[in-house]
Amino acid sequence: MNPEVAAAARFRIRVEEALQRDDPLELESLILDVALEGPEREWAEACCAQLARHRSALVRGNAVQGLGHLARRFGQLDPNRTRRLVEVALVDRSDYVRGQAESAARDLETFLSWTFEGPEPP
């Protein structure tokens, strides 16, 4: 087996096992690894989408931030799923998640030419 393919398979197994354990401390950084290093866009996007709904605000925020990283890396995302996740995160109860969503929205605007309507500034 090609060493790159083998490494990608090991990475995917590690992530999927972590998703099953559902330990927020582990997932906080792992989701950013997925966004920055995951070799397959669709799989990485699905991981971010799953964790964008997590009970932990840090995991949710990092997962939304990860969507911005994926936009930069791959130049495309599923608009039907991703746009709604970012819109929901923009009004999340957590300041952290909202901040990460604002950053992700800027990335999606920059790299995918999407637009988001946010609340009017005070």
N, C-alpha and C positions, 0 to 999 in steps of 0.2 A: 504494500500500500504506500502511496505517495506520502512523505512525511508531513506535508501541509494538510492533506486530507485527514491523516491520522490525528494531527493536533487539533483540527477543527472538530472532529468527532469527540475527542476527549473533552474539549471545552464545552461542547453542547451537552454531554452527559453530566459534567460538573454543574452546569447551570440548571438542568432539569432536576437533578437531585436536590439542589438548593431550593428550587421552587416547591418541591414536595415537602421539604423540611419547614419552609415558611418562617424562617428566623429573620425578623426585621433587620437585626444587626448585620447579618450576612448579606441580605439582599440590597441594603443601602448602597454598598460599593459594587456589588456584583452586577447590578443592572447597568451601571455606567461602563463596566468592562464589556458587557454585551453590546451596548451602543457604540462603543469606540473600537471594538475588536471583532464583534460577531461577523463571520464571513458571509452569512446569508441575510440579505435585507429583510425578506418576509419573516423569517424566524425571529430575528432581532426585534423587528417591529411588533410581532405578536407578544414577545416577552415584555416589551415596554408597555404595550396596551394592557396586558394582564396586570402588571404591577402599578399602573396608573390608577387603579381602583383599590389598591391595598389599604389596609386599616392604618398603617403607619404613614404619617405625613412625610417623613424623610424618604421612605421608599416611593411614595406617590410622586413627590417632587423630583426625585432623581430619575424616575421613569419618564416623566414628562420632559425633563431636560434631555434625556436620552433620545427622545423623538427629534429634537433639534439637531443633535449630533448625527442622527441617521440621515436627516435631510441634507446636511453638509456632506456626509460621506457618499451617499448614493444618488442624490439629486432627484429623488422621488419617494413618495410614501402613499399609502392608501388614503385618499382624501375622505372617503366616507367614514372611516374609523378614526383617523388621526385628528381631523379638524374638531370633531365633537369632544374628544378627550382633552384637547387643549382648551377649548371653550369652557368645559366644565371646570378644569383646573384653574382657569382665570378667576373663578368665583369661589374657589375652595375656601373652607373655613380657616385653613392654615395660611399664615403669612408666607411661610417657606414655600408651600406649593404654589401660591399665587406668584411669587417672585420667579420661581423656576418656569412657570407657565408663560410669564411675560418674556423671559429669555428665549424659550422655545418658540413662541409666536414670532419674535423678531427673526430667529433663524429660519422659520418657515416662510416668512415674508421675503427674506433675503435670498434663500436658496431655491425656493419653489414658487415664488411670486404669489403666494397666498396672501389674503388680507384678513385681518381680524378686527372686529369692532369691540372696543373696550369701553369701560365706563368713562364718562366725560371727566376730565381733570377738574379738581376743585377750583 
